[in-house]
């Protein structure tokens, strides 16, 4: 009986206790700020996430980033299910390594929790929005 009680308590603690600590997701100008702690949950909980991997010192990233933010805001205003997120690979190096980020900015589409494709289009608000809507229409 005592063994059964310890087993039951152990099972309950396993079910109740979180496996990994979760981090709240913040946004900046409509873009989800993704980190080592929240990346997986955001990717898994959202059907469609376009992620920009960037470094704050990168000139091309500095140029693309405002356009990415405007695209996120436009998609949000349209009520799109698509989310846009960003990962600073200088801070979250393990994510950059996991996804083999060699050049920045590197923009990747995650659909239903899995990496699907790399975005190779123009780095403008219109191009981001058009591509996202096209990908959504493809199902």
N, C-alpha and C positions, 0 to 999 in steps of 0.2 A: 504493500500500500504506500509506504514512504517513497519508494522508487517511482511509482506511478505518479505521485504528487510532484516530485522533482521534474519528471519528464514533462508533465502537463504544464508546469510553471515555465520550464525552458521553452516549450513550444509557444506558449503565450507571449513570452518576452521576445522571441524571434519574430513573431507576427507583428507585435506592437512596435518594436524598436526599428527605427529607420536604418536601412542598410548603409547609406552614405549621407552625410550631412547635405542638406539642400541649401542653396543660396537664392535669395530673392532675385528676381530679374528686374533690372532697372532699364529705363529707356531714356534715350537722349534724342530729341527731335524726331521721334517716331521709330528709331532704330533700337532694337534690343541689344543690351550690352551683355555679351556672352563671355563666360569665364570657364576655367577648369571645372568649377563646382556646379554650374547650372547648364552647361552646354548640352549634355545628354538629355536632360529632362525637357529642355526647350525643343530640341530636335524631335524627341519622341512624342511630345504632347501637341505638336502643331503639324498639320498635314503638309504644309509647304513653307520652307524657310530658305531664303536666299541669304547666304552668309558671306560677308567680306572679311577676309583675313588681311590685316594691314599692319603697318608700323608707323608710329606717329612722325618719325623723321623722314619718311619716304615722300618725295615730291609728287609722284604719280598718285599716291594715296591721298595726299592733301588736296589734290585737284579732284579726284573722284568722290571723295567723302561727302562734300556738300550735295552733290548730285544724287548720291545714294540716299541721303537723308530726305531730300525732296521727293524722291520716288517712294520712300516709305510713307511719308505723309500723304501723298496722293493716293496710294493704294489703301491706306487706312480710311481716308475720306470717302473712297468708293465702296467701302465695306468689304474689301477683298479678304479672303481667308489667308492670303499670303502674308508672311511676316518677313521683315528684313532684319538681320542681325549682324553684329560685327565682333571680331576677335582681334585684340591687340596681341600679335604673336611675340612681341618683345616681353610681354608680361606672362602670357599663357603659352609658353614654349612647347609644352607637351601636346597641345592641340595642333600647333604648327607641324610638329613632328609626326603626329598620328595621321594627318591628312597630307603629308609630304609637300608642304608648302615650300616652294623653292623661289618663286618670284612673287612680289607683292605690287599692287593689290591682287589677290587671288579670290575670285568670287565663285562660290559653289552652291549648287542647288541641292537641298535635302528634302526628300519627299517621303512622308510616312515613316520617318525615323531612319532613313538610309540615304547615303550620299548617292545622288543620281547622275549629275553631270556638272561640268565646269562651264561657267559663263565666259564667253569670248567676245562679246559684243562691245559696242561703244560704251564709254563711261559717262553717259548723260542720263538725266532724269527720264527723258522720253524713251531712250533705248532700254533702260532697266524696266520701266513700266510695261512697255510693249512686249518685251521678252517674257516677263513674268506672266502677263495675261495670255500670251501664246502658249506657254507651258501649262498653265491652268486649263486652257481649253482642250489640250491634248489628253487631259485626264490622267 
